[in-house]
Amino acid sequence: AGRGPAAGRHGDISRRSGIPATEGFDAGELMEELEHGGIVYACAFAPRANVFACGCFEKQVTLWHATRGHMIQTITCEGVLKALAWHPENTALASGGFDTAVTVWKVKPNEEKGPEEIIWRNELENV
């Protein structure tokens, strides 16, 4: 189970993040399907927490517990999301999308349902 180059890459990621991403699963095997409620364009795992974020067509970011599979928090955005990136210390999450803006959100992934707080936002012109 979990042999080959793809399994090695996932295994390395799970060891660094502490998330047992492929234990007991073959590479490419569906582990769990979460009900997000819309088309997901971007996902990003927090580097130091068992949390991942999904950005979707419904103009929201959803934070999920990576090992338990439950929703932690949703953050409402102004546009459809295309990209997400975590700060290395899990203190912020950057989002970008079709609204031609980059927004950095203050997040506390180890706490349930923290407040939505924008740290920085920049709308791009002439895109």
C-alpha positions, 0 to 999 in steps of 0.5 A, spaced: 500 500 500 502 506 498 508 504 493 511 508 488 513 516 487 507 519 488 506 515 495 513 517 497 511 525 496 505 524 499 508 521 505 513 526 506 508 531 506 504 528 511 510 527 516 512 534 515 505 537 517 503 531 522 497 529 518 497 522 516 495 523 509 496 516 506 497 511 512 493 505 510 491 508 503 494 507 496 496 513 492 490 516 488 485 512 493 479 517 495 480 518 503 474 522 504 469 526 500 467 532 504 460 536 502 463 543 500 456 545 497 460 548 490 465 548 485 472 548 489 477 552 485 483 552 490 485 548 496 491 549 501 494 545 507 496 549 513 503 548 514 503 547 522 496 545 523 491 539 521 487 544 517 486 545 510 482 551 506 478 550 500 476 556 496 470 556 491 465 559 486 460 561 492 465 566 494 467 563 500 473 560 504 472 554 508 477 551 513 476 544 514 480 539 520 484 535 516 484 528 520 477 529 523 473 531 516 469 537 520 468 544 518 471 549 522 470 556 519 467 559 513 470 566 511 466 570 506 469 573 500 468 578 495 469 574 489 470 567 486 476 564 489 482 561 484 488 561 489 490 560 497 496 560 500 498 559 508 503 563 512 508 559 514 506 560 522 499 559 520 497 566 522 494 568 516 491 565 509 492 569 503 486 569 497 486 571 490 480 570 485 476 573 479 475 580 483 482 582 481 484 583 489 489 579 494 486 579 501 490 576 507 486 574 512 488 573 520 486 566 522 487 561 528 486 554 525 487 551 532 481 555 534 473 553 532 470 559 528 474 565 529 472 572 527 473 574 520 479 579 520 482 582 514 490 584 515 491 586 508 487 587 501 490 590 494 485 591 488 489 590 482 487 595 476 488 593 469 488 586 469 
